[in-house]
Amino acid sequence: VIQGLKHRQNCLLESPTGSGKSLALLCASLAWQRQEAARVEKYNDEIDARQAEVQARQQEAKQEERRMKRNALQQQQLIESTPDSGALSTGEMETEASTIEIIDLETTNDSLMTSDESATQILPADEVSKHELLTDDEDDFQPMKKSGRGLGFSAKAFDQENNENDRPLSPTLRRSKRELDPEIPIDNYVPEPATKKQVVPKIYFGTRTHKQISQITRELRKTQYRSTRSVILASRDHTCVNPLVERMSNKNEHCKELLDGAGCGFQTNARKLGSFAQLQKCNVMTGYDLEDFVEAGRREKACPYFATRHLQEHADIIFCPYNYLISPSIRRSMGIELENQILIFDEAHNMEDAAREASSFTICQDEIQAAMQDFEKVGEKGLFEPYAHRQLAQLMSHLSGWMDSHENSLRSLGFDSSGKFWNGTDVLAEFDLVGLTTERYQQCMGYMEVIATHRTEIQEQQKERGGRFTSSKENEEPELLKLTMKTTEDVLQIFTSLTARNGSQRDDFRVALLKNSVRRKRDNRSGVTTKEILSINIWCLNPAVAFQELKDTVHSIVLTSGTLSPMQSFQSELDCPFPIKLEASHVIDRNQVFAGVLGMGPNNIKLNGSFRNVETFQYQDELGQLVLRVCQAMPHGILCFFPSYRLLEKVSERWRSTGLWHQLSSVKQVLIEPRSGSADFELAISTFYDCNATPLATQTGAMFLAVCRGKVSEGIDFADNNARAVICIGIPFPNFKDLQVELKREYNQANRSRGLLPGADWYEIQAFRALNQALGRCIRHRFDWGAIILVDERYCQSPRYTQSLSKWVRSSVQNYPSWEQFMRQISYFRDNMLAKATPPPSLESSVNSGAYNIADSSLEDAPAGSAGNVASNFYAHLALGVLAVSLLLHLIGRMMKV
């Protein structure tokens, strides 16, 4: 990380969970930032000093010019007051001349004028001829010969006389000077007053969720950098404290409506939390947790969402979900400027998908038609720009008409779904045929800007009067609906996306016209109704589109995760160089993890998780017997990952019908990951933790049936007894029938010449990245241990599959050709680990109290009631954590010196 920041290079770093990755990221980046701040301060001080010197010389030159003009005018007046200029003897004239000091000052700044030029420009017009008479014709009054650009001695002589007083240049300014003009002598160089000062880059630390941000800030508070000014950016859903809004399901829209109306007093009070000094007064310390910040907002009746706008201007490190940094629209709304800043993306294994989604969006025809009607209604009033409103209404009408013209030619895509697809070039040609030309789009962009500006002005006027912008009789000018504004922005964004960078990226998009049958609840009535929804979808297939602006403007990009493998796709997909790559080993010993591949079950029936085989009862029954035997062999918690919800539901149903579910429940409490609903998920996780902490008399813990790419597989901590075994069934390839997956495979295959991976290779990498993320749930810290079981005969048949695993798993994985051999080895592993469960000798005496307080090297807290052997290992964890951090800081210091 330090090398990347020093040399403005990008980094791609994989380090397993529990290896201190987040702590290293924080300490390394903040250490570099502190040193950079000291260097920039010194550089800017030198700039200030040189500018002060230049200004002093400029002032001195101005004073000298005024004195020269005064003396020259006095001499001229002396000449004019003498009736006969010849009456003065030569000696007398020389005496008079000797009282006049005329000096030619050539300053080191090009903006200063020579004496002749300045005198000519500064003197009034009626005095110019007098000055010319003095300087050009009356040579007798010039004590020295002209040299170079003015009177008196030369600039070279002046510089030589004053060279002793010139301040020496620092090495930094010498380098800057050579870049500006290598012809100017270094010793006499003075920077121009407009020399640009340097700014210390901010660190934007992005991760996937706010829960992970809480884990990162907790790590920050353990370090000597805990006093660093930090800010957490969050949406209104997480930060709104207005009682009128926070109870609403859509806080974002209700907040905007309130602001457009009479206003929000909490927003007005946002400055109460708008500085770090004010935060301290409210007992919110640096490195704060978002919950503490929101609670302070409630106490002070101040809006945390808008307070962060003020805080981020002066923050050194800013934490946020990483879609805030990728999405241009979110960056604009949050006021995020990334030029010359440092971007760190933790848990970045989903970066490719996140970048594509940031440039993709959907618009329903109902929304387009509603916007058209709204523009027509406002345009009919004719109070402000009626022509602009009519033109925008026509734009919506033409787009809706184009959608209608293709509705009957959509091909079936499956149950209750049909669609049609175009690349960017073809859809622009389609739009041209119905009058949706690029020129018309540009005109509508201008109309929309005028309307939006006027709308904002009217709303501000209404706020000042304490009223709301309405279409009442008192105010005959109607208001465009917020949904209309949003829909219009999305429609115009279609053209913006397809024409950006002179249209060079238009074929990186696919435009899909889809018709889906949607079931909805009846309004105020029981039952449901089915409605067909027609929508236009803009799908970005190239993640480099969203990443382009980032890589061109920022200081450095650091992508990290515990599971980046396979790593080869990131550079090609993001079209971003990563000169620094690292695939780190785990901090555990090899004997702390058991990694086995099984191609058959207890009855020697082959287990191949291809679509054709998983449908058979033979596969499902053999799989159930395998899971049952593992549950009987391994104590405490077990995670069992399926490649899809469909297979999970099918297998669960089969196990219930055969009685296997009852057998499993007699050994473990069996829980299933819910498809949706945060409340249901939290209840399932809590039950799982409790069962592993205090199992029933007849059970040895709990088993969680989950899905790769689901909530359980990412960002949840299953340390110690919560995951003594992880079973991964099959290989989690993406659904090949998914429209976007199909289009992405075709896109990559067609663009291999640009360095993209072939479609099949891209498809395979997505599977193993999801698999590696699930496997990472097993080992969570230095003293953790567990078994990893890969169930699919394809691992045995193809070595490239095992080579796609993370390095720490790849180095330990073993292929077991028979069930008996597998059971002997996993039983030996279990017994060996249980025998070593006695905690290491306490090193409490070596703990250095103060800067650090590391009770567990895991990033995530162990859940309540699941302490297990963590509590007994407290002092060992604490001591080793401190030693590890001390070694890390020592190495950072050595590297910074180098």
N, C-alpha and C positions, 0 to 999 in steps of 0.2 A: 504493500500500500504506500509506504513512504517513497519507494523508488518511483512508483507511478505518479505520485503528486509532485515530486521534485522535478520530473522530466515531462510533465503534462502528458502522460500516457494513460491509456485505459487498461483496466485490470479485469481478468476473469478468474475468479478464485473459488475453488470448492474446498470446504473444510467441514468435516462431519459435525453434527450436533453434539454439544458437550465438549468440544475441543477448544473452547474459548474464542470462537470466531467473532462474535459480536463485541466482546471486550477488546480484542485485538483491533477491530475496525475503529472503535471509538478512540482508543488510546493512540493508535498510530496516526489517524487523521487529525486529531486535536493537537498532538505533539507537533506535527508538521505545521498546523495552522498557527500555533503559538510562535514557532520560530519564524515563520513567514511574516507574522505581525511585527516582530521585532525588526526584521530586515526592512519591511515596508516603512515602518516608522522612521528608521534611520535614513532611508532613501528620501522620504518626503521632507524630513528636517533639512537635508542638504538642499533639496529643491527650494524650500522656503528661504534658506540662508542665501542662496545664489540669487533668487528673485529679489530679496531685500537689497542685495548688493547692486543688482541692476537698477532697481528703483532709486537707490541712493545716487547712482551715477546719472540716471536720467534727471533727477531733481537738480543735481549739481550742474548738469549741462544746461538745463533751462535757466537756472540762475545766471550762469556765465553768459548765455545769449542775451538775457535782459540787460546785463551790465554792458555788453558789447554794443547793443543798440543805443543804450543811453549815452555812452561815450561817443559813439559815431554821430548821434544827433547833436550833441554838444559841440563837436568839432565842426559839423556842417553849419551850425548856427554861428560859430566863431568866424567862419569864412564869410558867411553872408553879411555879418554885422560889420565887416571891414570894408570901407569904401574902395580901397585899392589893395587888392591882394598882394601886389608887389611891394607894398609898404613894409611888409614883414620881411625881415632878413631871413636868409637861409637858416642861420643859427636859431632865430626866434621860432621859426616854424618847426625846427627839429625839437626845440624845447617843448613846444606845445604838443607835438606828436608823441614826445616821450611820456606825456601824462596819460596817454590813451593806451590801454592794453587790449590788444585784439588777439585772441587765441582761436586757432582752428581745432575743434574738439571732434575727433572721430570716435564715437562710442563703439562698444563691442556689440551693441544691439542694432540690428538692421533697421529697426523702426525709427531710430533717431536720425534726424536730418543733419546735413553739414551746415556750417555757419552761414555760407552764402544762401543755401536753399532755405534755411529757417528764417533768415532775416528777410528774404524776399517774400516768403509766405506769411510771415507774422505781421510785417509792416502794413499799414493801410495803403490803399491804392495810390493816394496822392503823395505818399512818401517813398514809393518804390523807386522813382527816378532819382531821388536824392541818394538812396542807398546804392543804386547802380553807379551813380557819379562817384561815390566814395570808393566803392570796391573795384571799379573797372578803370575809371579815367584818372582819378587822383592818385597815381602811383606814389607821389611824394609822401602821402600820409600812411603808407604801408611799411612798417619797420622791417618786415620779413618778406621774402619772396614766396609766392604761391607755391604750394607743393601738394600734389594730388588733387583732392576735391575741395580745398578751402584755403584760407589764409593762415599764416603762421607756420609753426613747425608741423612735421608730418605725423600721421596717426601711428606709424611705426615707432617714431621717437617717443610719442606719448605713452604707448604701451610699454616700451622698454623702461621708461622712468617709473611707471606705476606697477611694473611687474612684481616688485618686492612686496607690494601690499595685496597682491592677488592671492586668494585662498587656494590651497592645493585641491585638486579634484580627487574624489574617492574613486576606487576602481569601478564602482557601479556607474558613476557619472562619466568616467572616461569611456566605458563601453558604449553608453548611450550617446555620447558625443561623436564617437567614431561612426556610429550608425547614421547620425544626422548629417555630418559633413566631414569626411576624413581629411579634407584639405585644410581645415582650420587648425592652427597650432594648438595642441592640447593645453599647454600651460596658460594660454591667453583666452581659452574658451569660457564664455559665460552663457549659461542656458537662457533661452528666451523666457520672458515672463509667463508665456502661455504653455510652458512645459507641463505635460499631463502628469498628475500625481498617480501613484499606484494605489490599488484597493485590495485589501485582504479578502480572498474568496470565502464566501460562506459555504458551509457544508449542509447539503440537503440529504437527509438520511431517510430513505423511503423503504417501507416494508409493506407486507400485504394487508394486515389488519391493525385495528387500533389495539387489540389485545397484545399483539407482538410489539407495538410501540411501547406499551406499558412495561413489557419485559426489558426492552432496550433502555428505557429511562431508568429502570431499576438498576441495571448494570452500570449506567453512567454515575449514579449516586455512590457507587462503591469505589470509584476511582478518585485520584487527586484532581481530576478535571470536573468534579461535580459542581464547581462554582461557575462553569462556563454558561454564558447566557444562552438558554435554549428555549425553543417554542414548539408547541405541538399544533399543527394545523388539522382541523376537523370540520366536518360538515355541520349544518344546523341540527341534523338529527341527533348528534352527539353533544351539542353545546348549547342549544336553546334553553333559556331559563325563564322565559316569559310564560306565566301560567296560562295565558290565553292561547298560546301556540303549542307548548310542549306536550299537551294532551292529544294533539291532532296526529293523525296517522301520516299525513304529508306535511311535515313541519316546514320544508323548504318553500312550498308554494304559499302556505299561510303566512309565513314570515314576509315574503315578498309583497303579498297583498296588504299586509299591515303597514309596511314601509311606504307603499304607493298611496296609502290612505292618510290617516291622521298622524302616522309615524309611531315609533316604538320608543318609550322612555328608557328601556334597557339599552338600546343602541346609543341613545344620547349620552348615557352614563358610561359608555365603553371605555372612555379615557381614564376612568378610575382604576382600570387594570391595564392601562396602555403603556406603562413603563416598568422596568424591572425594579426600580426603587419603590414604586407603588405596590408591586406584587409583594415585596418584602414586608411592607406595612400591613398587608392583608394576610401575612403568615404563609405566603406561597413562595417557597424557596426555589432557586434555580435547580434544574433537573426535576421539575415537578411532574406529577402524574396528572393526566387529563381530568380525573375525577376531582382532584383537589382544586384544580383551576375552575371547574364548573361550580363546585360548591362555594368558592370565593365569589363567583359571579352572582350566585343566589343571595349571599349575605350582603353584597354591595349593590344589588339590583343593577348590575352592569352586565352587558352582553359579552360573553367570552368569545363568541364567533368574530365580532368586529374588533374586539380588543387585540386579537392576534394580528390584525392588519397593522396596528401600531407597533406591536412587539417585534414582528419579524424584520422590520427595518433595522433594528439594532441587535438582532440575535446573531450569534456565531454559528450555531447549529440548529437546524430546523427539521423536526420529525414530522412525517406525514405518510399516508398510504401512497404507494408509488404510482398509482394512476393519476394523482394530483400533478405529478411531474411529467407524465407521458402525454396526457390529453391536453391539446392546445386550448380547448374551451374552458377546462377547469383551471389551467394556469391563468387565463385572462380573468376569470371570475374571482380567483383567490389573490390576484395581484402578484404572481410569482414571476420574477425576472431571473433567468438562468445564465445570462451571459457571464462567462468567466467564473462560474461557480463550480463547486465539486458536487457530483452526484454519486451517492452510495445507495445501491439497491440491494437490500438484504432479502433473503428468501426469493431470489430472482429466477428460480427455475421456471416460472410461468411468464417470463418477460416477453417471449415471442407472442404468446396468445394475448397478453395484456396490450401490447403495442398494436396488434391488428384490431382488437376491439376498440381501442381509442380512436381509430379512424373509420369506424363502422357505425351505422345508425339505421333506424327504421322509421318510416312515416306511413301512417294509415290513410286510406282515401277519405274516410270520414273526417279526419282532421283537416285535410286539404280543402274539402268542400265547405266545412265550417268556416275556415279562414276566408275563402272566397266570398261567402255570404256576409261576413263581418266587414270586409273591405267595401263591398257594394253598399252596405248600410251606411257606413261612415262617409263614403264618397257621395252618396245622394244628398247629404246635408250641405255639401259644398262650402263648408266654413274654412277649411284649410286644405290646400293641395288636392282638390277633388280629382284632378287628372292623374296624379300619382296613385291615389287609392284605386281608381278604375283600372290602371295599368297592372297593378299588383293583383287585382281580382281576375283580370284576364290571364295572368301568368298561372294562377291556381286553376282556372277553368281549363286551360290548354293541357296542363299536366294531368288533371283528373280525366279529361277526355282521352288522352293518350293511354291511360291505364284502362279505360273502358274499351278502347279499340282492340286491346290484346286479351281481354278477359276470356273470350271464347276460344282462344288458341293455346291456352295453357295446357301443358301435359301433366298427367297424373304423377304425383310423387309419393303416393301411399294413401293411407286411410285419411279421408277428409282433407286432403292437401293436394294442391296443384301449383305449377309455376312455370316460369320462363326466364332465361338468363341471357345477358349481353355483357360483352366486355366494354371498356370505356369508350373505345373508338366507335363501336357499332351503336351504342346507345346515344352518343352525341349526334350521329347521323340520323337516328330515329327522331330525336328531339328537333333537329333542323327541319324535318319534313312537316312538323305540326306547328312551326313558328316559334319553337323554344330555342332560339339561336343564342350564341354567345354574346352578341351585341345586345340582345334584349335582356339577357341576364345582367349584363353590366349596367344597363339603364335602371333596371329594377333594384339593383344594389344601391344606386344613388338615391332612388325614391325612398327606399327603406331607411337609409341613413337620415334623410331629411325628416321623415315622419317620426322616427325614434327620437331625434333631437327635440322636435317640437313637443312630443308627448312628455318627455322628461321636463321641459321647461314649464309646461302647464301644471304638471304634478307638483313641481317645486313651488309654484305660485299658490296652489291650493293648500300646500302644507303651511306656507307662511301665514295664510289666513285661517289656519286651523281646520280647514274643511277637507273634503275628499273629492277627487276628480270623478264626477258622475255625469250622467246624461239627463239631469233633472231640468225642469223648466227654467230654473235660475241659470243653468249652464247648458246651453243648447248644443254645445260641441260634444258629441259622443266619444267614448273611449274605446280604442281597439282592445279586444280581450287579450289577456296574457297568453292564452293558448294560441291565439292568432300570431302574436309576435314570435313565439317559440317555433311554431310550424313554419312560418316564413323563413326564419333563420335556417331551419333544417333544409328547406327546399333550395334556398340559395347556396347552402353548403354542398349540395349535390354538384352544382356547377363549379364551385370553388375547388372541390376535391379533384374533379376530372380535368380542370384546366390549369391547375397549379404547376409552377415551373415549366411554363410554356407547353403544358399538356404532356410532358415527358413521362408522367406517372399515371396517365389515364388507364392504361391497360393493367395496372396493378390493382384495379378494382373490378368487381363484378356487380352489375346491377340486376337484382332479382325481383321480378314481379310475382308475388305469391298470393294465393287465395286459400285461407284456412277456415274451417268450421270451428267456431268457438262456442262453448256452452257457458251461459251466464245465468245468474239468479234473476228471477223476475222481480221487477220493482214492486215492493209492497204486496207481493203475492208469493205463495209457496210454489215450489217447482222451479224448473230451469227452462231456458229457451236456447235454441241454437241459431247462431247468426254467422253468415259468411263475411269474413273480413278480407278486403283487398288491400295489399300494402306494397310499397316500393322499398326495397332494402338495398343499402349500399354496403357491400362487404369488401373490406380491404384484405388482400391476400399477401401483401408484402409488409411485414412489420417495420422495414426500413423507412417507410413513408413517415410514420410517427417519430422514428428515431433520428431522421435526417436533421431536423432543427437542433436536436440535442447535441449530436456529435460535432456539428459545425460551430457551436458557440460556447460550449462549456469548457472548463479547465481540464477536468478528468472525469471519466465514468468508471465506477467500480461495481461490477456485478458479482455478487456472492450468494452462495447457498450451500447447504449441506449436501445437496443432490443436484448438481449441475450436469453430471454425467448422463448421457454422452455429450461432451463439450463441443464437438466439431461443428455443430449447426449454428451456434450463436453468432460467430463472426460472419458467416455467409448470410444468415437470415436477417440480421440487423444491419448488414452492410457497414460494419463498424470495426476498425482494427482493434485488436487486443494484444499489444506487444508483450504484456506480462500475463502469463497463465500459471496457475498452480492447482494441482490436484493432490491435496494433502492426505496423509494417512490419519488414522484415528489415534486418540491418545490412550486407548485401552490396550492391554496385552491381547495377543491373538487367542489365548486360551479363555478369554472372557466372552467370546462369541462362538456359537456353533452355527455354521452355515451349510445346509445340506440341500441337495437336489434329489427329488423323488420322481421317478417316471412311472411308478406303479404303487398300488395300495397294499393293504394287508393280505388280500386274496390274490396277489400277483396279477391283478387286472390293470392293463395299461391305462394311464390317465393322460389323455391329450385334450387340452382345453379348446380345441378348434370348435367353431360354431356347430359343425355337424355332429360331433361327439357329445357335447354337453347336453343335448336334448334327450339322450338315452337314459333310461332308468339305471342301466348297468353302471354308467359313469357316476351318476348322482349317488347311488347306493355305496359304491366303492369309496367315493370321496367322503361320504358320511362316516364310514368305518375308520378312515384315516384320521379324520378330525377327532373322533371319539378316542382313539388310542393316544393321540397327542395330548388330549385333555387329561387322560388318566396318568400319563407319564410326567407332565410338567405341572408344577404347583403354581398357585396364584393366577394372575391375569393372563389371558391369551387374546390376541387380536387375529382375526381371520378375515383377510381381504379378498373380495371377489372383483372380477373385471367390470361388472355392470350390476345395476339394480335389478335388471331383468333376470339374470342368472341367480342372484341372491334370493329373489322372491320365489323363483321356480324350485331351487334346491330346498329352501325352507319348507315350502309346501310339501315336497316329497318326503322330507324327513319327518314331518308331522304325521303324514299318512302311514308311514311304515313303523312308527313307534321309536325311531332313532332319536327324535327330539326329546322324548321322555328320558332316554338313557343319558343324553348329554346333560339334561337338567339335573339329573341325580349327581353329576360330578361338578358341574359349573352352572352358575346363574347365566342364562343365555339372553343376550340383549341384541337388538337389531338397530342399526343406524337409520333414523327416520329420513325420508326423502326431503321433507321441508318442515318448517316450524322450529324457531329457535327455542321455544319453551320446551317442546318435546325432546329436542336434542340435549338441552341442559339437564333435563330430568334423567335421560338415559345415561349421560356421562357421570352424573352424581351417583346414580345407583351402582354403576360399574366400579367407581372408586370405593364406595362403601363396602361392596361385597368383597373386594380384594383386601380391604383393611381388616374387616371382621367377618369372615365367611361363616356361613351356616355350618352346623355340626356335620351335616352330610356332604358338604361341598368343600372344594379346595380353592375357591375363588370365583371368577366370572370370565365369560368369553363374550367378546364383542364382535358380531358379524357386521362388517363394514364394506365399503366400496372404494377402490382406488379412485382418486380425484375427488373424493368426498371430504366432508369436514373432519372425520376421524383421521384421515391420512395426512392432513396438513395442519400444522400449527397447534396441535394438542399434545400436551405432555403426558407420557405414559412411563414415567421413570420407575425404576426398581420393581416392586411387586406388581405393578399395573401392566407390565408387558414382559413376562418371562419367556414368552414365545410369540413369534409373528409368523402366521401362515399366509402365504400368497398363492392363491389358486389361479392357474392359467397365466396368460400374459395380457395385460390391459391395453390392447390395441384400441384406438379410437373407433367409434362406430363407422364402418366403411360406407354405410348408407346415408350418413349425415351429409347434407348438401354442401356445407362449407368444407368438410373434410375432403369430399370428392373434388370440389373445385380447387382446393389448395394442392392436392396431389397433382392434378392436371397442370396447374400453374407452375409448380416446381419442375415438373418434367419438361415443360416447354421452355423454361428459362435456365436450363443447366449451363448454357454458355455464359451466363452472368455469374457463375460461381455458386449457384444454389445447388443444394443436394438434390439428387433424383427423387421423384415423388415417392417411390417405395422406401428409400432410405429415410426420408423425412417422416413417413408414416411409422416406421419402426422405432425411430428415436423418441417419438411422442409416447410410445408404450413404455419404454424403459425409464424415461424420466418420471413418469407417474409411478412405476414400480419402485424405483429407488426412493422416492419420497415416502412411500408406505413403509419400506424396510427401515427407514430412519427413525421410526417410532420405537424401535427396540432398545437401542443403547442411547442413554440420555446424559450420562456423565462419566467421569473417570472410573468410578467404582461400580458402575452398573454391569449387568451381565444378562444374556438371554440367547435364545435360539431363533434362527431364521430358517424357515422351511419353504422351499420353492417347489410347488407341486405341478409339474408338467413335463412330459417326456421330451418335449421339444428342446429343453435345456440340455438334455443328454445327447440329442442328435446334432445340435448346431453349436459349436464352440463360440461363435460370434455373439450368441445370446448372453452367455456368462461374461464375455468380455465387455458387454454393455452395462454391467453392474457397476456401482460405485467402487472406487479403489479399495476401500476398507472391507467391503464384502467380497469383492473379487479375489482378494489375496487369501481368503479363508474358505471359500466355497469348495465343497466336496460332492462328488457324484456317488450316490449309493445305489448299486445295481439290485440290491435285494432289501426287502422289508426288515428281515431279521438283523442284518448288519446295521441298518439305520437305527433300529430300536436299541441295540447294544451301545452304539456310540452316543446317542442322545441321553440314554440313562446314565452312562458314565460321566458325561458332561454335567448333568444335573447334580449327581452325587458329589462330584468334585467341587462344584460351585457352592453347594450348600455346606460342605465341610469347611470351605474357606470364608464362610460368612462372618466369622469373628472379625471385628473391626481392627485395623492396624493400631499400633501403639499411639497414644495421644501425643501430639506435638504442641500442646497448649503453650508451653514455655517459649516456643519460637514464634508465636503469633505477634505480629507487630500491630498493636492497636492504633487506631486513628484513621488512616487514609482508606483502609479497605475493610469490608465486612462481608466476606464471601462464605456463606454457609453451604452453598451447593454450586458446583460448577455448571449445572444446567441453567439454561436461559429462563426456564419456566419454573414457577413455584410448584412444589408437590402439592396436590390437592389436600384439603382438610381431611383428617382421619386416615391418611395413607402414608404416614411417616415411615413405617416399616423399619428397615435398617438405616435409613437416612439419619434419624435422630441419634442412633448409637454411633454413627460415624461423624457426628457434627464437627468435633475438634479436628479430626483428620482431614475432613473436607476443607475446613477453614484454613488450616495450616498450609496444606498443599495449594489451595487457591491463592493464598498470599505469596507463597514462594513462586508460583507460576507467574503471577502478575509482576513480581519484583524482577524476575528474569526477563520478562517481556519488556519492561521499561528500561532495563539495562541494555538490552539489545537495540531498542529504539534509540537510546542515547548514543550508542556506538555508531549506528547507521547515520544518525543526523550529523555526527562529527565528520564521518566519511564524506 
